[in-house]
Amino acid sequence: MPNKDGGCAPNYTPTVTVDVDSGMIVNADVLNTINEDKEL
């Protein structure tokens, strides 16, 4: 994937979904996409 500073490298974005009331982690994932908006 493209880097902010130029060039390309393997890049991953960790995501976590948490239930605010209980504090429990509902979902965890690692994305390898440029646009993570669709994942939220």
PDB file of N, CA, C and O in Angstrom:
ATOM      1  N   MET A   1       0.839  -1.182   0.000  1.00  0.00           N
ATOM      2  CA  MET A   1       0.000   0.000   0.000  1.00  0.00           C
ATOM      3  C   MET A   1       0.876   1.235   0.000  1.00  0.00           C
ATOM      4  O   MET A   1       2.008   1.180   0.482  1.00  0.00           O
ATOM      5  N   PRO A   2       0.390   2.347  -0.525  1.00  0.00           N
ATOM      6  CA  PRO A   2       1.175   3.581  -0.541  1.00  0.00           C
ATOM      7  C   PRO A   2       1.396   4.131   0.873  1.00  0.00           C
ATOM      8  O   PRO A   2       0.515   4.041   1.727  1.00  0.00           O
ATOM      9  N   ASN A   3       2.568   4.694   1.103  1.00  0.00           N
ATOM     10  CA  ASN A   3       2.896   5.337   2.376  1.00  0.00           C
ATOM     11  C   ASN A   3       2.635   6.831   2.293  1.00  0.00           C
ATOM     12  O   ASN A   3       2.577   7.393   1.200  1.00  0.00           O
ATOM     13  N   LYS A   4       2.476   7.482   3.450  1.00  0.00           N
ATOM     14  CA  LYS A   4       2.309   8.934   3.493  1.00  0.00           C
ATOM     15  C   LYS A   4       3.548   9.645   2.970  1.00  0.00           C
ATOM     16  O   LYS A   4       3.444  10.682   2.314  1.00  0.00           O
ATOM     17  N   ASP A   5       4.726   9.087   3.261  1.00  0.00           N
ATOM     18  CA  ASP A   5       5.990   9.717   2.875  1.00  0.00           C
ATOM     19  C   ASP A   5       6.435   9.334   1.475  1.00  0.00           C
ATOM     20  O   ASP A   5       7.518   9.730   1.045  1.00  0.00           O
ATOM     21  N   GLY A   6       5.628   8.579   0.759  1.00  0.00           N
ATOM     22  CA  GLY A   6       5.990   8.108  -0.572  1.00  0.00           C
ATOM     23  C   GLY A   6       6.460   6.666  -0.520  1.00  0.00           C
ATOM     24  O   GLY A   6       6.827   6.161   0.541  1.00  0.00           O
ATOM     25  N   GLY A   7       6.447   6.019  -1.646  1.00  0.00           N
ATOM     26  CA  GLY A   7       6.846   4.622  -1.705  1.00  0.00           C
ATOM     27  C   GLY A   7       5.715   3.708  -1.272  1.00  0.00           C
ATOM     28  O   GLY A   7       4.601   4.158  -1.003  1.00  0.00           O
ATOM     29  N   CYS A   8       6.014   2.438  -1.210  1.00  0.00           N
ATOM     30  CA  CYS A   8       5.018   1.438  -0.808  1.00  0.00           C
ATOM     31  C   CYS A   8       5.630   0.473   0.193  1.00  0.00           C
ATOM     32  O   CYS A   8       6.834   0.220   0.169  1.00  0.00           O
ATOM     33  N   ALA A   9       4.801  -0.061   1.064  1.00  0.00           N
ATOM     34  CA  ALA A   9       5.248  -1.028   2.062  1.00  0.00           C
ATOM     35  C   ALA A   9       4.025  -1.748   2.600  1.00  0.00           C
ATOM     36  O   ALA A   9       2.904  -1.271   2.422  1.00  0.00           O
ATOM     37  N   PRO A  10       4.216  -2.895   3.257  1.00  0.00           N
ATOM     38  CA  PRO A  10       3.068  -3.536   3.903  1.00  0.00           C
ATOM     39  C   PRO A  10       2.576  -2.653   5.051  1.00  0.00           C
ATOM     40  O   PRO A  10       3.356  -2.297   5.934  1.00  0.00           O
ATOM     41  N   ASN A  11       1.326  -2.309   5.044  1.00  0.00           N
ATOM     42  CA  ASN A  11       0.737  -1.468   6.092  1.00  0.00           C
ATOM     43  C   ASN A  11      -0.549  -2.107   6.573  1.00  0.00           C
ATOM     44  O   ASN A  11      -1.337  -2.617   5.776  1.00  0.00           O
ATOM     45  N   TYR A  12      -0.760  -2.078   7.877  1.00  0.00           N
ATOM     46  CA  TYR A  12      -1.941  -2.683   8.468  1.00  0.00           C
ATOM     47  C   TYR A  12      -2.532  -1.724   9.486  1.00  0.00           C
ATOM     48  O   TYR A  12      -1.805  -0.986  10.151  1.00  0.00           O
ATOM     49  N   THR A  13      -3.865  -1.739   9.607  1.00  0.00           N
ATOM     50  CA  THR A  13      -4.560  -0.876  10.552  1.00  0.00           C
ATOM     51  C   THR A  13      -5.341  -1.745  11.531  1.00  0.00           C
ATOM     52  O   THR A  13      -6.298  -2.409  11.133  1.00  0.00           O
ATOM     53  N   PRO A  14      -4.949  -1.751  12.808  1.00  0.00           N
ATOM     54  CA  PRO A  14      -5.730  -2.508  13.788  1.00  0.00           C
ATOM     55  C   PRO A  14      -7.002  -1.736  14.151  1.00  0.00           C
ATOM     56  O   PRO A  14      -6.963  -0.514  14.296  1.00  0.00           O
ATOM     57  N   THR A  15      -8.123  -2.440  14.297  1.00  0.00           N
ATOM     58  CA  THR A  15      -9.379  -1.821  14.705  1.00  0.00           C
ATOM     59  C   THR A  15      -9.992  -2.636  15.838  1.00  0.00           C
ATOM     60  O   THR A  15      -9.834  -3.855  15.904  1.00  0.00           O
ATOM     61  N   VAL A  16     -10.694  -1.939  16.726  1.00  0.00           N
ATOM     62  CA  VAL A  16     -11.375  -2.597  17.841  1.00  0.00           C
ATOM     63  C   VAL A  16     -12.737  -1.925  18.012  1.00  0.00           C
ATOM     64  O   VAL A  16     -12.845  -0.700  17.951  1.00  0.00           O
ATOM     65  N   THR A  17     -13.773  -2.738  18.226  1.00  0.00           N
ATOM     66  CA  THR A  17     -15.104  -2.225  18.548  1.00  0.00           C
ATOM     67  C   THR A  17     -15.392  -2.601  19.993  1.00  0.00           C
ATOM     68  O   THR A  17     -15.272  -3.762  20.384  1.00  0.00           O
ATOM     69  N   VAL A  18     -15.781  -1.585  20.790  1.00  0.00           N
ATOM     70  CA  VAL A  18     -15.984  -1.796  22.220  1.00  0.00           C
ATOM     71  C   VAL A  18     -17.404  -1.383  22.602  1.00  0.00           C
ATOM     72  O   VAL A  18     -17.903  -0.357  22.140  1.00  0.00           O
ATOM     73  N   ASP A  19     -18.047  -2.183  23.443  1.00  0.00           N
ATOM     74  CA  ASP A  19     -19.329  -1.811  24.026  1.00  0.00           C
ATOM     75  C   ASP A  19     -19.040  -0.869  25.190  1.00  0.00           C
ATOM     76  O   ASP A  19     -18.395  -1.257  26.165  1.00  0.00           O
ATOM     77  N   VAL A  20     -19.515   0.359  25.085  1.00  0.00           N
ATOM     78  CA  VAL A  20     -19.170   1.386  26.074  1.00  0.00           C
ATOM     79  C   VAL A  20     -19.740   1.050  27.450  1.00  0.00           C
ATOM     80  O   VAL A  20     -19.060   1.245  28.457  1.00  0.00           O
ATOM     81  N   ASP A  21     -20.957   0.556  27.512  1.00  0.00           N
ATOM     82  CA  ASP A  21     -21.590   0.293  28.812  1.00  0.00           C
ATOM     83  C   ASP A  21     -20.867  -0.790  29.610  1.00  0.00           C
ATOM     84  O   ASP A  21     -20.674  -0.647  30.817  1.00  0.00           O
ATOM     85  N   SER A  22     -20.471  -1.862  28.945  1.00  0.00           N
ATOM     86  CA  SER A  22     -19.828  -2.969  29.668  1.00  0.00           C
ATOM     87  C   SER A  22     -18.304  -2.918  29.589  1.00  0.00           C
ATOM     88  O   SER A  22     -17.620  -3.532  30.408  1.00  0.00           O
ATOM     89  N   GLY A  23     -17.766  -2.185  28.603  1.00  0.00           N
ATOM     90  CA  GLY A  23     -16.319  -2.140  28.420  1.00  0.00           C
ATOM     91  C   GLY A  23     -15.761  -3.369  27.740  1.00  0.00           C
ATOM     92  O   GLY A  23     -14.544  -3.542  27.675  1.00  0.00           O
ATOM     93  N   MET A  24     -16.633  -4.226  27.233  1.00  0.00           N
ATOM     94  CA  MET A  24     -16.191  -5.459  26.579  1.00  0.00           C
ATOM     95  C   MET A  24     -15.814  -5.204  25.129  1.00  0.00           C
ATOM     96  O   MET A  24     -16.452  -4.412  24.436  1.00  0.00           O
ATOM     97  N   ILE A  25     -14.769  -5.885  24.683  1.00  0.00           N
ATOM     98  CA  ILE A  25     -14.380  -5.833  23.276  1.00  0.00           C
ATOM     99  C   ILE A  25     -15.349  -6.716  22.500  1.00  0.00           C
ATOM    100  O   ILE A  25     -15.489  -7.904  22.789  1.00  0.00           O
ATOM    101  N   VAL A  26     -16.019  -6.121  21.511  1.00  0.00           N
ATOM    102  CA  VAL A  26     -17.015  -6.834  20.726  1.00  0.00           C
ATOM    103  C   VAL A  26     -16.386  -7.436  19.476  1.00  0.00           C
ATOM    104  O   VAL A  26     -16.764  -8.527  19.048  1.00  0.00           O
ATOM    105  N   ASN A  27     -15.423  -6.720  18.889  1.00  0.00           N
ATOM    106  CA  ASN A  27     -14.796  -7.185  17.666  1.00  0.00           C
ATOM    107  C   ASN A  27     -13.390  -6.597  17.590  1.00  0.00           C
ATOM    108  O   ASN A  27     -13.157  -5.473  18.034  1.00  0.00           O
ATOM    109  N   ALA A  28     -12.464  -7.353  17.031  1.00  0.00           N
ATOM    110  CA  ALA A  28     -11.103  -6.875  16.777  1.00  0.00           C
ATOM    111  C   ALA A  28     -10.687  -7.405  15.420  1.00  0.00           C
ATOM    112  O   ALA A  28     -10.995  -8.544  15.068  1.00  0.00           O
ATOM    113  N   ASP A  29      -9.983  -6.570  14.653  1.00  0.00           N
ATOM    114  CA  ASP A  29      -9.594  -6.965  13.303  1.00  0.00           C
ATOM    115  C   ASP A  29      -8.340  -6.202  12.907  1.00  0.00           C
ATOM    116  O   ASP A  29      -8.003  -5.186  13.516  1.00  0.00           O
ATOM    117  N   VAL A  30      -7.662  -6.691  11.898  1.00  0.00           N
ATOM    118  CA  VAL A  30      -6.518  -6.002  11.311  1.00  0.00           C
ATOM    119  C   VAL A  30      -6.822  -5.842   9.826  1.00  0.00           C
ATOM    120  O   VAL A  30      -7.053  -6.826   9.123  1.00  0.00           O
ATOM    121  N   LEU A  31      -6.820  -4.604   9.355  1.00  0.00           N
ATOM    122  CA  LEU A  31      -7.183  -4.298   7.976  1.00  0.00           C
ATOM    123  C   LEU A  31      -5.942  -4.065   7.134  1.00  0.00           C
ATOM    124  O   LEU A  31      -4.931  -3.559   7.621  1.00  0.00           O
ATOM    125  N   ASN A  32      -6.032  -4.436   5.877  1.00  0.00           N
ATOM    126  CA  ASN A  32      -4.946  -4.137   4.944  1.00  0.00           C
ATOM    127  C   ASN A  32      -5.484  -3.330   3.757  1.00  0.00           C
ATOM    128  O   ASN A  32      -5.038  -3.496   2.621  1.00  0.00           O
ATOM    129  N   THR A  33      -6.457  -2.450   4.047  1.00  0.00           N
ATOM    130  CA  THR A  33      -7.052  -1.599   3.033  1.00  0.00           C
ATOM    131  C   THR A  33      -6.674  -0.149   3.275  1.00  0.00           C
ATOM    132  O   THR A  33      -6.358   0.239   4.399  1.00  0.00           O
ATOM    133  N   ILE A  34      -6.707   0.646   2.224  1.00  0.00           N
ATOM    134  CA  ILE A  34      -6.364   2.064   2.340  1.00  0.00           C
ATOM    135  C   ILE A  34      -7.479   2.843   3.038  1.00  0.00           C
ATOM    136  O   ILE A  34      -7.204   3.718   3.859  1.00  0.00           O
ATOM    137  N   ASN A  35      -8.729   2.529   2.715  1.00  0.00           N
ATOM    138  CA  ASN A  35      -9.871   3.266   3.250  1.00  0.00           C
ATOM    139  C   ASN A  35     -10.631   2.375   4.229  1.00  0.00           C
ATOM    140  O   ASN A  35     -11.343   1.461   3.815  1.00  0.00           O
ATOM    141  N   GLU A  36     -10.481   2.640   5.519  1.00  0.00           N
ATOM    142  CA  GLU A  36     -11.154   1.801   6.520  1.00  0.00           C
ATOM    143  C   GLU A  36     -12.526   2.328   6.900  1.00  0.00           C
ATOM    144  O   GLU A  36     -13.157   1.757   7.790  1.00  0.00           O
ATOM    145  N   ASP A  37     -13.024   3.395   6.269  1.00  0.00           N
ATOM    146  CA  ASP A  37     -14.336   3.942   6.600  1.00  0.00           C
ATOM    147  C   ASP A  37     -15.447   2.912   6.455  1.00  0.00           C
ATOM    148  O   ASP A  37     -16.376   2.904   7.261  1.00  0.00           O
ATOM    149  N   LYS A  38     -15.379   2.050   5.457  1.00  0.00           N
ATOM    150  CA  LYS A  38     -16.411   1.050   5.229  1.00  0.00           C
ATOM    151  C   LYS A  38     -16.424  -0.009   6.319  1.00  0.00           C
ATOM    152  O   LYS A  38     -17.449  -0.655   6.536  1.00  0.00           O
ATOM    153  N   GLU A  39     -15.312  -0.196   7.004  1.00  0.00           N
ATOM    154  CA  GLU A  39     -15.210  -1.221   8.041  1.00  0.00           C
ATOM    155  C   GLU A  39     -15.890  -0.778   9.335  1.00  0.00           C
ATOM    156  O   GLU A  39     -16.362  -1.621  10.097  1.00  0.00           O
ATOM    157  N   LEU A  40     -15.947   0.509   9.595  1.00  0.00           N
ATOM    158  CA  LEU A  40     -16.541   0.999  10.829  1.00  0.00           C
ATOM    159  C   LEU A  40     -18.042   0.875  10.766  1.00  0.00           C
ATOM    160  O   LEU A  40     -18.732   1.238  11.719  1.00  0.00           O
TER     161      LEU A  40
END
